Amino acid sequence: MLNKLQVFINKHALIILLIYALIARIFIALLYNNITIFPDSQDYIVLGNLLSLFNIENYAGNRTPGYSLLIAIANNSLLVTVFFQLCLGVLSTYFLFDFSLRKTKNKSTAFWITFITTSFLHFLFYEFAILTETLTVFLVIFSFWIIEYYQLFMAETSKKYYLLLSIILSWLYLTKPLFIYFSLGFALFYLVKHFRSNLKHTILKSMLVIFIPFLTYFSWNNFNKKNIGYFTNTYYFGINLAQTATSFFDKAPDEDALIRDIFTRKRDSIAVFAPKKLPMSVWFAYDELIEKTELSPQDLSAELGRISKTLFKEHPDLYAKQVFKSFYLFFGNADSMKWNYKKFANSKAKILFGLFWSQIQKHILILFNILFIIFSLKTLFLFFKTKCKVFNFNLFIVCIVFSGALAQALVAFGSNSRFAFPFLPLIVYFVVINFLDLKSKYFTEK
């Protein structure tokens, strides 16, 4: 029976996955029947409206425009936006399967990598939320597909394909500013890998990948500098830094006593009554801070950022402790189901989905993250064992995911699971192929 199933999967793997992807989304749409709106959503909606009017001249710098562009293309209809996201989810299924098949040369392995990834409920429910995650994960998968399909780690690959990757990574940056590191990560990896070959072409290809994302970065930041007076991706950056400094914000100097005392008082209150919301202390203090300081939102964020940077410099041990905690939560926090639990059209489905996520899938997700860390350490050990000579795709995935985890830990503390979500397909792929490699070496009868 199992053999027949495996033969059937091998014969029709892609068709099965695409039908499964469509049915799963239709099923959830019928049972959920809701578009999920969060506090972050409104910023994207407002910017989408401005983009559709081709009028962002005086934009306040709340968000980067990558995701809002999708809303604008949907003519500002949230229903159409969700439809686009469902389509992106199906496309992600295709590209993840094709990427995995090209890497493993095994339909069964590619099938299970894709099936596992797209079966996670949070992967599906993000598509019903007005948040960046679905577009971000699609662009991550598509980027890796481009790298593999056009063999961008090969020295003889045409330069035009590096330019294509550069364009996609620019959109990825505009969707999730943290991912500006992605283009730099690829360029450095490629440069080191081919450093001893044709150095001129190696540098040129590395620069091509960096060029458009960093041009986009400086253009958008300069646009904000003109509008709000600060060279920044979004004016929330200072608030993000304050979230990282939350646990030791009370150590700010007396010249910043007004902001320090309001923030600290609110933080201490939340620590008693709602400790899980401690990373959001700055937001609970936000209205009072605006009122008492009489600063604009942009200026307040800049002040919070200035104070936080000073705290990082003066208390590197406390900053390092917080960075480690954020890095841990990146892999250890599975609280990333973004849905409106109360608005389910079907109460039985609500309970079933809730139990399936909380009792089963959350633990599986954490298990995958733990296995990813273990297999990553193995990959790094083998890399150093070979005297840093083996620059393979596995090592690149480890570098990209660990760099992402570290980057978010350095500048933000809060919904760490949301930061981790775009890496889910890479983590599942990496764990499955390493697990199968381990199985073939030690648990297969010879």
Summary of the structure (lengths in Angstrom):
residues: 446
radius of gyration: 22.8
end to end distance: 23.5
largest distance: 74.6
contacts: 1445
relative contact order: 0.11
helix: 80%
strand: 0%
